[in-house]
């Protein structure tokens, strides 16, 4: 039976509320003071405690803290006639499941009690989250994944970090291109040298030029002193050029010369300076396509792509999602001083089946929000606030090159099934096809629901 403890010094109100819950089939006990309530907690071991905030012997916040110290799995709902911001914030910080103002909406209270009990039962059944032992290295620069595509990236990092070869990293936003660059830098011959990053979209052309090459005093109006650029500051380390696709043609030509001659001059200067740093460039655009369209220099493209790495979108390595979730939950718990250690199967399935157009960055942000909103040690489905993409379902599929009609149909059916949580009936309604047809397509394309 569902066990509830009610703590309230207003006897008539407490007895009335207790009778209501008893009629609803709850095993309920009542205490008329905080001290009495804490004693009952130890003897009664309730699933949920409902406590008033203002009581003569001790406050509801003190009761809350005492209960959580005794057993953090007991869910506590705080009720009060004094609905103020500071108390609400403090109650939630101390681990209250919910905070409700008087006069009570009895149905809202019972809904909160039901949900709290459900959460407690789910949490008791779930095993504690065991983060993957991903590396023995304590270095915080980690690429998380065990899929075949990630294994290939690890191999390429190993090859490129052993020398100063120019590297081009391509991939969608949020796939970890800068992280790959930093790992290449820190795991090889440049690890004890500077890593200097610059975003090519952050500055207009003239400022970007002086940031990269530096300038001499008097070369333009505001040049009141000599300034070293990123190529100098990096020394024998790494210069990371993010969003290289946004660089102007003029600067592309200058960068090409640097890569060819391994030297450059400051803006307004005459003396050549030797380039000792390695160049790593990154972009979320298709540079080869830009070359064919005439928006990026072909000769620079080939100079940059001496060694190429493609950072895969999360949808192409869904088998890595579970270990990514475990890794991020552990990281977020440490950062936020939380203790979310359990993930229900339906929550993990929801995360595995989402599109994640924002890739790993979107996954981490979604988990951060869910942990902040969590009321227990469990990652709750209601707190997984997934982004709903409003643009046409076909838009990003059509933008992918060399996709056959068969591949397009397969991908679209797969997405509709995922959105419908593999409810075939709902998917048929969206696709306007029969169940016989969709089952035939599922078999034809070898589609499977992520477990």
TABELZI-V485670 format. One record per residue. N is the residue number from 1. PHI is phi in whole degrees, -180 to 180 (999 if undefined). OMEGA is omega in radians with two decimals (NA if undefined). Layout:
BEGIN
N;PHI;OMEGA / N;PHI;OMEGA
END
This chain:
BEGIN
1;999;-3.13 / 2;-71;-3.04 / 3;-102;-3.12 / 4;-126;3.04 / 5;-112;3.13 / 6;-109;3.12 / 7;-121;-3.12 / 8;-159;-3.11 / 9;-79;3.06 / 10;-85;-2.94 / 11;-60;-3.08 / 12;-63;3.14 / 13;-66;-3.13 / 14;-65;-3.13 / 15;-66;3.13 / 16;-64;3.14 / 17;-66;3.13 / 18;-62;3.12 / 19;-62;-3.12 / 20;-63;3.14 / 21;-67;3.12 / 22;-64;3.11 / 23;-63;-3.14 / 24;-85;3.06 / 25;94;3.12 / 26;-88;2.97 / 27;-88;-3.00 / 28;-119;3.02 / 29;-123;-3.05 / 30;-125;3.04 / 31;-124;-3.06 / 32;-107;3.05 / 33;-154;3.13 / 34;-63;-3.12 / 35;-62;3.13 / 36;-63;-3.13 / 37;-63;-3.12 / 38;-65;3.09 / 39;-64;3.13 / 40;-67;3.11 / 41;-55;-3.08 / 42;-71;-3.12 / 43;-92;-3.00 / 44;-93;-3.11 / 45;50;-3.07 / 46;-73;2.99 / 47;-77;-3.08 / 48;-135;3.02 / 49;-116;3.01 / 50;-108;-3.09 / 51;-127;3.03 / 52;-73;-3.09 / 53;-88;-3.07 / 54;-107;3.10 / 55;-138;-3.00 / 56;-67;-3.04 / 57;-88;3.08 / 58;-159;-3.08 / 59;-79;3.08 / 60;-62;3.10 / 61;-68;3.08 / 62;-68;3.08 / 63;-62;3.13 / 64;-57;-3.13 / 65;-62;-3.13 / 66;-64;3.14 / 67;-66;-3.12 / 68;-66;3.07 / 69;-69;3.13 / 70;-75;-3.13 / 71;-157;-3.06 / 72;-70;3.12 / 73;-79;3.09 / 74;-72;-3.11 / 75;-84;-3.08 / 76;-120;3.07 / 77;-109;-3.10 / 78;-99;3.09 / 79;-121;-3.07 / 80;-158;3.00 / 81;-92;-3.09 / 82;-112;-3.03 / 83;-86;-3.12 / 84;-122;-3.04 / 85;-63;-3.03 / 86;-60;-3.13 / 87;-67;3.10 / 88;-60;-3.13 / 89;-60;-3.11 / 90;-64;3.14 / 91;-63;3.13 / 92;-66;3.11 / 93;-62;-3.12 / 94;-81;3.04 / 95;106;3.10 / 96;-64;3.10 / 97;-73;3.14 / 98;-153;-3.11 / 99;-139;-3.03 / 100;-122;-3.12 / 101;-94;3.01 / 102;-84;-0.06 / 103;-66;-3.03 / 104;-73;2.90 / 105;-87;-2.97 / 106;-62;3.13 / 107;-70;3.10 / 108;-65;3.12 / 109;-66;-3.11 / 110;-66;3.09 / 111;-61;3.12 / 112;-65;3.11 / 113;-64;-3.14 / 114;-60;-3.14 / 115;-64;3.13 / 116;-64;3.13 / 117;-67;3.11 / 118;-60;3.13 / 119;-62;3.14 / 120;-63;-3.13 / 121;-66;3.11 / 122;-61;-3.09 / 123;-64;-3.13 / 124;-67;-3.12 / 125;-83;-3.05 / 126;-81;3.06 / 127;-84;3.08 / 128;-63;3.11 / 129;-64;3.09 / 130;-110;-3.14 / 131;-60;3.12 / 132;-64;3.02 / 133;-82;-2.95 / 134;-81;-3.09 / 135;-162;3.05 / 136;-87;-3.12 / 137;-79;-3.14 / 138;-80;3.13 / 139;-57;-3.11 / 140;-74;3.09 / 141;-81;-3.10 / 142;-133;2.93 / 143;-96;-3.04 / 144;-99;3.08 / 145;161;3.11 / 146;-129;3.13 / 147;-71;-3.10 / 148;-62;-3.13 / 149;-67;3.12 / 150;-74;3.08 / 151;-61;3.11 / 152;-66;3.11 / 153;-65;3.11 / 154;-58;3.12 / 155;-63;-3.12 / 156;-66;3.08 / 157;-61;3.13 / 158;-60;-3.14 / 159;-69;-3.04 / 160;-77;-3.09 / 161;-77;-3.09 / 162;-85;3.13 / 163;-149;-3.08 / 164;-105;-3.14 / 165;-62;3.07 / 166;-71;-3.07 / 167;-123;3.01 / 168;-114;3.12 / 169;-110;3.13 / 170;-117;3.13 / 171;165;-3.14 / 172;-66;3.07 / 173;-60;3.08 / 174;87;-3.11 / 175;-95;3.03 / 176;92;-3.11 / 177;-66;3.13 / 178;-67;3.10 / 179;-62;3.09 / 180;-60;3.14 / 181;-60;-3.12 / 182;-67;3.13 / 183;-70;3.06 / 184;-57;-3.12 / 185;-64;-2.97 / 186;-85;-3.07 / 187;-109;-3.11 / 188;-136;-3.01 / 189;-70;-3.13 / 190;-98;-2.95 / 191;-61;-3.13 / 192;-97;-3.13 / 193;-109;-3.11 / 194;-68;2.95 / 195;-112;-3.06 / 196;-116;-3.08 / 197;-109;3.05 / 198;-145;3.12 / 199;-94;-3.04 / 200;-70;3.11 / 201;-94;-2.99 / 202;-81;-3.04 / 203;-131;3.02 / 204;-66;-3.00 / 205;-53;-3.06 / 206;-66;3.13 / 207;-73;3.11 / 208;-64;3.13 / 209;-61;-3.14 / 210;-72;3.07 / 211;-64;-3.11 / 212;-79;-3.00 / 213;-98;-3.01 / 214;80;3.09 / 215;-150;3.07 / 216;-103;-3.14 / 217;-56;3.09 / 218;85;-3.12 / 219;-71;2.99 / 220;-156;-2.94 / 221;-51;-3.05 / 222;-91;-3.13 / 223;-83;-3.04 / 224;-87;3.10 / 225;-157;3.06 / 226;-66;3.12 / 227;-137;3.06 / 228;-83;3.11 / 229;-92;-3.10 / 230;-62;-3.14 / 231;-62;3.09 / 232;-79;-3.07 / 233;-61;-3.12 / 234;-71;-3.14 / 235;57;3.11 / 236;-99;-3.13 / 237;-93;-3.04 / 238;-131;2.95 / 239;-104;3.14 / 240;-104;-3.14 / 241;-101;-3.12 / 242;-84;-3.11 / 243;54;-3.13 / 244;-60;-3.12 / 245;-64;-3.09 / 246;-91;-3.13 / 247;-73;-3.12 / 248;-67;3.13 / 249;-60;-3.13 / 250;-61;3.14 / 251;-72;3.06 / 252;-59;3.14 / 253;-64;-3.14 / 254;-69;3.12 / 255;-66;3.11 / 256;-58;3.13 / 257;-62;3.12 / 258;-60;-3.11 / 259;-69;-3.13 / 260;-78;-3.01 / 261;-96;-3.08 / 262;57;3.05 / 263;-155;-3.11 / 264;-157;3.02 / 265;-121;2.98 / 266;-65;3.08 / 267;-60;-3.11 / 268;83;-3.10 / 269;-99;-3.13 / 270;-118;-3.09 / 271;-85;3.10 / 272;-78;3.11 / 273;-119;-3.11 / 274;-73;3.04 / 275;-84;3.13 / 276;-106;-3.06 / 277;-81;3.00 / 278;-89;3.12 / 279;-105;2.95 / 280;-121;3.14 / 281;-115;3.13 / 282;-141;3.10 / 283;-158;3.02 / 284;-99;3.11 / 285;-99;3.04 / 286;-88;-3.06 / 287;-65;3.13 / 288;-62;3.10 / 289;-65;3.11 / 290;-64;3.09 / 291;-63;-3.13 / 292;-67;3.11 / 293;-85;3.12 / 294;81;-3.13 / 295;-105;3.06 / 296;-147;-3.07 / 297;-66;-3.13 / 298;-66;-3.11 / 299;-65;3.10 / 300;-69;3.12 / 301;-56;-3.12 / 302;-70;3.07 / 303;-68;-3.12 / 304;-72;-3.01 / 305;-95;3.02 / 306;-54;3.10 / 307;-137;-3.04 / 308;-113;3.04 / 309;-131;3.06 / 310;-107;3.12 / 311;-86;-2.97 / 312;-75;3.02 / 313;-68;-3.07 / 314;-64;-3.14 / 315;-65;3.13 / 316;-93;3.08 / 317;-144;-3.08 / 318;-62;3.12 / 319;-65;3.11 / 320;-86;-3.02 / 321;-61;-3.10 / 322;-62;-3.13 / 323;-74;3.03 / 324;-65;3.12 / 325;-61;3.14 / 326;-60;-3.14 / 327;-63;-3.08 / 328;-69;3.12 / 329;-61;3.12 / 330;-63;3.14 / 331;-64;-3.11 / 332;-69;3.08 / 333;-56;3.14 / 334;-64;-3.10 / 335;-67;-3.04 / 336;-100;-3.10 / 337;56;3.11 / 338;-108;-3.10 / 339;-138;3.11 / 340;-82;-2.99 / 341;-123;-3.05 / 342;-130;-3.12 / 343;-129;3.10 / 344;-62;-3.11 / 345;-60;-3.10 / 346;-68;3.09 / 347;-71;3.12 / 348;-64;3.12 / 349;-64;3.10 / 350;-60;-3.14 / 351;-68;-3.13 / 352;-68;-3.03 / 353;-92;-3.14 / 354;-71;-3.08 / 355;-72;3.12 / 356;52;3.10 / 357;-65;3.07 / 358;-88;3.02 / 359;60;-3.02 / 360;-61;3.13 / 361;-62;3.12 / 362;-67;3.11 / 363;-61;-3.13 / 364;-63;3.14 / 365;-65;3.12 / 366;-65;3.13 / 367;-68;3.09 / 368;-58;-3.14 / 369;-63;-3.11 / 370;-65;3.13 / 371;-68;3.10 / 372;-59;-3.09 / 373;-82;-3.04 / 374;-62;3.13 / 375;-105;-3.11 / 376;-148;3.11 / 377;-90;-3.07 / 378;-117;3.05 / 379;-79;-2.98 / 380;-90;-3.08 / 381;-59;-3.10 / 382;-66;-3.14 / 383;-96;3.07 / 384;-86;-3.05 / 385;-92;-3.07 / 386;-82;3.13 / 387;-73;3.07 / 388;-98;-3.07 / 389;-83;-3.01 / 390;-89;-3.10 / 391;-76;-3.09 / 392;-54;-3.09 / 393;-59;-3.10 / 394;-88;-2.92 / 395;-55;-3.09 / 396;-75;3.08 / 397;-68;-3.11 / 398;-66;-3.11 / 399;-78;-3.14 / 400;-81;-3.04 / 401;-74;3.00 / 402;57;3.13 / 403;-96;-3.11 / 404;-74;3.13 / 405;-62;3.12 / 406;-64;3.13 / 407;-66;3.12 / 408;-64;3.13 / 409;-64;3.13 / 410;-58;-3.10 / 411;-64;-3.10 / 412;-69;3.11 / 413;-62;3.12 / 414;-60;-3.12 / 415;-68;3.13 / 416;-65;3.09 / 417;-62;3.12 / 418;-64;3.14 / 419;-62;-3.14 / 420;-86;-3.10 / 421;53;3.12 / 422;60;2.94 / 423;-84;-3.00 / 424;-61;3.12 / 425;-60;3.14 / 426;-65;3.13 / 427;-63;3.11 / 428;-62;3.12 / 429;-63;3.14 / 430;-69;-3.06 / 431;-80;-3.12 / 432;60;3.08 / 433;-133;-3.12 / 434;-81;3.10 / 435;-64;3.13 / 436;-60;-3.13 / 437;-67;-3.09 / 438;-68;3.09 / 439;-66;3.10 / 440;-65;3.13 / 441;-69;3.11 / 442;-61;3.12 / 443;-70;-3.12 / 444;-60;-3.06 / 445;-95;3.13 / 446;64;-3.10 / 447;-77;3.13 / 448;-137;3.08 / 449;-76;3.10 / 450;-66;3.14 / 451;-94;NA
END
